[in-house]
Structures are given as structure tokens and as C-alpha cells.
Amino acid sequence: MSEIYCAGIEDFLVAVENASEGDCICIDGLSVIALNSKVLLDRIGLLCEKKLDLFSSSDGIDTRKPDGKAFFRVCSLLSELDRQYLNRRRREGIEKAKADGNYKGRKPISVDEGLFDSVVALWKEGKITARQAMTRLNLKPNTFYRRIKRREEEKMTEFKKTGHEIREEIKEAARQSRKDLDDLKKEVKAEAREVKKAADEKLEIHDVEREIRRERIKAEIEHVESVKQLKKDVEYETKELKKLVEEE
């Protein structure tokens, strides 16, 4: 348990962000952390949420003591009453707007996407705290973390879509390669039959013609071997692409 002195609101926000449960935030007066009751209740809510104590020297408040704990309970009660009142007023306003045909739903908070990505990157790298990131983006905690979650879900969806497209391309390339190989085999067999037929019809052929036919057969065999090698190359590239997709 440690005591953390805060001279101003920035010190207070940083201290609350980095403090551990049971630590005590020390200030000269409540005006250091808030200038109106609404903000004060919000600040007290942060302390309660992280289970931190508060010592205000000029106000005689020390939540480590029984009367100080009672101060926290009163603030929590007032904050809850204020929240309920605002929610009721908001619901009444929405119902009235709906009845008048003027309700258009809650307006989304506008945030520069480029700025959001850069600030979140700094936060993930540990260069700024979450509270500092929220301050730069002018977002509340719920909105900040909700937007991060939505952005991660969008990235995962895009990744899955890309992976699916790559797998489909691999399958199509493999299908086309098998088709091309089968066509080449058919052509080679047809040519081989024609050569054999011609050889059977002529028992005696000129040496030059025999040599030409021999070279042609040799070429056809080399062609078959090249087709086999092509098949091996396609299968190897397919395995590499599948491995890349699985690693991503």
C-alpha cells in the first residue's frame, strides 16, 4: 500500500491509471480533481472502481477511516441517483421524439480513423497509458474499448476473407493444372499411336525418316517428363501457399 500525491488533475488521472488496489491518492483539496459535483462524482467513481483510497488534507477526508468510507458510500449513492435521473430523462426525451416522429437514433461519435489507429498503436506499444489515449481521442472508456474490439473483429474478418480467397485460388490453380496435365497426356498418347501406326504400315522406311520419327518420339517423351515436373512444381507451390495461410 502506498500514498501517491497529486498536485493537479493530470497527476490524478495518471496516478489512478497506474495505482494498485489499496493505494491512497493524496490531494490538497477536492477542487484539485473537480470543479463541480458532477465531475467530482465521476472522479470518485474511478477511485471506487479501482478500489483506491482518497486523502484530502483541506477537506478532512480520509477514506481509510470509517467516516471517510462513509463519504465514498454517499458519493456512490449520489452518482447512482444522478445516473438514474439522467437515464430517465433520456428515455423520456427519446419517447417524446419518437412520438413526434423526430427520433433518428443516437448519433455516432465521430473519430478520425487515422488518429485512432496511431494513438491505439502507441498505447499497445506501452508508450502512453489507456487514460492518455482516451484523453487524446476524447473518448470515454466504454467507447474506447468498444471501438478497439470492433476494429479487431474487422481485422479478423478481413484476414479470414483473405485466407479463404487464397485457398480458393490454390484449389483453382490445382484443378487447372490437373486439367492441363490430362490434356497433355491425351495429346502425347494420340501422337504416340499415330507414330506407331505409321511405323506398322511401312516395314521399310528411309533411315532419315526413321531418325526423324525417333527424334519425335524422344521429344514427346521429354515433353511428358516436363509435364510431370510441372505437376511437381504446382504441388510444391500449393503446399507452400497453404503453409503461408496457416502461419498467418
C-alpha positions as CSV (number, residue, x, y, z in Angstrom):
1,M,0.0,0.0,0.0
2,S,1.5,3.4,-0.9
3,E,0.5,7.1,-0.9
4,I,0.5,9.0,-4.2
5,Y,0.5,12.8,-4.0
6,C,-1.3,14.6,-6.9
7,A,-1.0,18.3,-7.4
8,G,-3.4,18.6,-10.3
9,I,-5.9,16.7,-12.5
10,E,-3.3,15.3,-14.9
11,D,-1.3,13.9,-11.9
12,F,-4.6,12.4,-10.6
13,L,-5.6,10.7,-13.8
14,V,-2.1,9.2,-14.3
15,A,-2.0,8.1,-10.6
16,V,-5.4,6.4,-10.9
17,E,-4.3,4.7,-14.1
18,N,-1.1,3.3,-12.6
19,A,-2.0,2.8,-8.9
20,S,-2.6,-0.7,-7.4
21,E,-5.5,-1.8,-5.3
22,G,-5.3,-0.3,-1.8
23,D,-3.1,2.6,-2.7
24,C,-4.1,6.1,-1.4
25,I,-4.4,9.2,-3.7
26,C,-3.4,12.3,-1.6
27,I,-4.6,15.8,-2.7
28,D,-4.7,19.2,-1.1
29,G,-8.5,19.6,-1.7
30,L,-11.3,18.2,-3.7
31,S,-11.0,21.2,-6.1
32,V,-7.8,19.7,-7.3
33,I,-9.7,16.9,-9.1
34,A,-13.0,18.5,-9.9
35,L,-14.6,21.9,-10.1
36,N,-18.3,20.8,-10.0
37,S,-20.2,18.0,-8.3
38,K,-20.9,16.0,-11.5
39,V,-17.2,15.7,-12.3
40,L,-16.3,15.0,-8.7
41,L,-18.7,12.1,-8.6
42,D,-17.1,10.7,-11.8
43,R,-13.7,11.0,-10.2
44,I,-14.8,9.3,-7.0
45,G,-16.3,6.6,-9.2
46,L,-12.9,6.0,-10.8
47,L,-11.4,5.5,-7.3
48,C,-14.1,3.1,-6.2
49,E,-13.8,1.2,-9.5
50,K,-10.0,0.6,-8.9
51,K,-10.5,0.2,-5.1
52,L,-8.3,3.1,-4.2
53,D,-8.4,5.3,-1.2
54,L,-8.5,9.1,-1.1
55,F,-7.0,11.6,1.4
56,S,-7.9,15.3,1.0
57,S,-6.0,17.3,3.6
58,S,-8.0,20.6,3.5
59,D,-11.4,18.7,3.5
60,G,-10.5,16.3,6.3
61,I,-11.4,13.3,4.1
62,D,-9.6,10.0,4.6
63,T,-11.4,7.0,3.2
64,R,-9.0,4.7,5.1
65,K,-11.0,5.7,8.1
66,P,-14.7,4.8,8.9
67,D,-16.0,8.4,8.3
68,G,-14.1,8.5,5.0
69,K,-15.6,5.3,3.9
70,A,-19.0,6.8,4.6
71,F,-18.1,9.7,2.3
72,F,-17.4,7.2,-0.5
73,R,-20.7,5.4,0.1
74,V,-22.6,8.8,-0.1
75,C,-20.8,9.7,-3.3
76,S,-21.6,6.3,-4.8
77,L,-25.3,6.8,-3.9
78,L,-25.4,10.3,-5.3
79,S,-23.7,9.1,-8.5
80,E,-26.2,6.2,-8.9
81,L,-29.1,8.6,-8.3
82,D,-27.7,11.0,-10.9
83,R,-27.3,8.2,-13.4
84,Q,-30.8,7.0,-12.9
85,Y,-32.2,10.5,-13.2
86,L,-30.2,11.2,-16.5
87,N,-31.3,7.8,-17.9
88,R,-35.0,8.5,-17.1
89,R,-34.7,12.0,-18.7
90,R,-33.0,10.5,-21.7
91,R,-35.7,7.8,-22.1
92,E,-38.5,10.4,-21.7
93,G,-36.8,12.5,-24.4
94,I,-36.5,9.6,-26.8
95,E,-40.1,8.6,-26.3
96,K,-41.2,12.2,-26.9
97,A,-39.0,12.4,-30.1
98,K,-40.4,9.1,-31.3
99,A,-44.0,10.3,-30.7
100,D,-43.3,13.5,-32.6
101,G,-41.6,11.5,-35.4
102,N,-38.2,13.2,-34.9
103,Y,-36.2,10.4,-33.4
104,K,-33.2,9.5,-35.5
105,G,-31.3,7.3,-33.1
106,R,-28.1,8.1,-31.2
107,K,-25.5,10.0,-33.3
108,P,-22.2,8.0,-33.6
109,I,-19.2,9.6,-32.0
110,S,-17.0,11.0,-34.8
111,V,-13.4,9.9,-34.5
112,D,-10.6,10.3,-37.1
113,E,-9.7,6.8,-38.0
114,G,-6.1,7.6,-38.8
115,L,-5.7,9.3,-35.5
116,F,-7.4,6.5,-33.7
117,D,-5.1,3.8,-35.2
118,S,-2.0,5.9,-34.4
119,V,-3.0,6.5,-30.8
120,V,-4.0,2.9,-30.2
121,A,-0.7,1.8,-31.6
122,L,1.2,4.0,-29.1
123,W,-1.0,2.5,-26.3
124,K,-0.3,-1.1,-27.4
125,E,3.4,-0.3,-27.5
126,G,3.3,1.0,-23.9
127,K,4.3,4.5,-24.9
128,I,1.1,6.0,-23.4
129,T,-1.4,4.9,-20.9
130,A,-5.0,4.0,-21.7
131,R,-6.2,7.1,-19.9
132,Q,-3.8,9.3,-22.0
133,A,-5.1,7.6,-25.2
134,M,-8.7,8.2,-24.2
135,T,-7.9,11.9,-23.5
136,R,-6.2,12.4,-26.9
137,L,-9.2,10.8,-28.6
138,N,-11.8,12.5,-26.4
139,L,-13.4,9.1,-25.7
140,K,-14.9,7.5,-22.6
141,P,-13.5,4.1,-21.5
142,N,-16.5,2.1,-22.8
143,T,-16.4,3.8,-26.2
144,F,-12.6,3.4,-26.4
145,Y,-12.5,-0.3,-25.7
146,R,-15.6,-1.0,-27.7
147,R,-14.0,0.6,-30.8
148,I,-10.8,-1.4,-30.2
149,K,-12.8,-4.6,-30.0
150,R,-14.8,-3.7,-33.2
151,R,-11.6,-2.9,-35.1
152,E,-10.0,-6.2,-34.1
153,E,-13.1,-8.0,-35.2
154,E,-13.0,-6.2,-38.5
155,K,-9.3,-7.2,-39.0
156,M,-10.1,-10.8,-38.1
157,T,-13.0,-10.8,-40.6
158,E,-10.8,-9.4,-43.3
159,F,-8.0,-11.9,-42.5
160,K,-10.4,-14.8,-42.8
161,K,-11.8,-13.4,-46.0
162,T,-8.3,-13.1,-47.5
163,G,-7.3,-16.6,-46.3
164,H,-10.5,-18.0,-47.9
165,E,-9.7,-16.3,-51.2
166,I,-6.1,-17.6,-51.2
167,R,-7.3,-21.1,-50.5
168,E,-9.8,-20.9,-53.4
169,E,-7.1,-19.6,-55.7
170,I,-4.9,-22.5,-54.7
171,K,-7.7,-25.0,-55.4
172,E,-8.5,-23.4,-58.8
173,A,-4.8,-23.5,-59.8
174,A,-4.5,-27.1,-58.8
175,R,-7.7,-28.0,-60.7
176,Q,-6.4,-26.2,-63.8
177,S,-3.0,-27.8,-63.6
178,R,-4.5,-31.3,-63.4
179,K,-6.7,-30.5,-66.4
180,D,-3.8,-29.2,-68.4
181,L,-1.8,-32.3,-67.5
182,D,-4.5,-34.6,-68.5
183,D,-4.9,-32.8,-71.8
184,L,-1.2,-33.1,-72.5
185,K,-1.2,-36.8,-71.7
186,K,-4.0,-37.3,-74.2
187,E,-2.1,-35.4,-76.9
188,V,1.1,-37.3,-76.3
189,K,-0.7,-40.7,-76.4
190,A,-2.5,-39.7,-79.6
191,E,0.8,-38.7,-81.2
192,A,2.4,-41.9,-80.0
193,R,-0.4,-44.0,-81.6
194,E,0.0,-42.2,-84.8
195,V,3.7,-42.8,-84.8
196,K,3.3,-46.5,-84.1
197,K,0.6,-46.8,-86.8
198,A,2.8,-45.2,-89.4
199,A,5.7,-47.4,-88.4
200,D,3.5,-50.5,-88.7
201,E,2.3,-49.5,-92.2
202,K,5.8,-49.1,-93.5
203,L,8.1,-52.0,-92.8
204,E,10.9,-50.4,-94.6
205,I,11.5,-46.7,-94.2
206,H,14.3,-44.5,-95.1
207,D,17.0,-44.0,-92.5
208,V,16.3,-40.3,-92.4
209,E,12.6,-40.8,-91.8
210,R,13.4,-43.4,-89.1
211,E,15.7,-40.9,-87.4
212,I,13.1,-38.1,-87.6
213,R,10.4,-40.3,-86.1
214,R,12.8,-41.4,-83.4
215,E,13.6,-37.8,-82.5
216,R,9.9,-37.0,-82.5
217,I,9.2,-39.9,-80.0
218,K,12.2,-38.7,-77.9
219,A,10.8,-35.2,-77.9
220,E,7.4,-36.5,-76.9
221,I,9.0,-38.4,-74.0
222,E,10.8,-35.3,-72.9
223,H,7.5,-33.4,-73.1
224,V,5.9,-35.9,-70.8
225,E,8.8,-35.6,-68.4
226,S,8.4,-31.8,-68.4
227,V,4.7,-32.2,-67.7
228,K,5.5,-34.4,-64.8
229,Q,8.0,-31.8,-63.5
230,L,5.3,-29.1,-63.9
231,K,2.9,-31.1,-61.8
232,K,5.6,-31.5,-59.1
233,D,6.2,-27.7,-59.2
234,V,2.5,-26.9,-58.9
235,E,2.1,-29.3,-56.0
236,Y,5.1,-27.8,-54.2
237,E,3.8,-24.2,-54.7
238,T,0.4,-25.3,-53.4
239,K,1.9,-26.7,-50.3
240,E,3.9,-23.5,-49.7
241,L,0.8,-21.3,-50.1
242,K,-1.2,-23.5,-47.7
243,K,1.7,-23.3,-45.2
244,L,1.7,-19.4,-45.6
245,V,-2.0,-19.2,-45.0
246,E,-1.8,-21.4,-41.9
247,E,1.1,-19.3,-40.5
248,E,-0.9,-16.1,-41.0
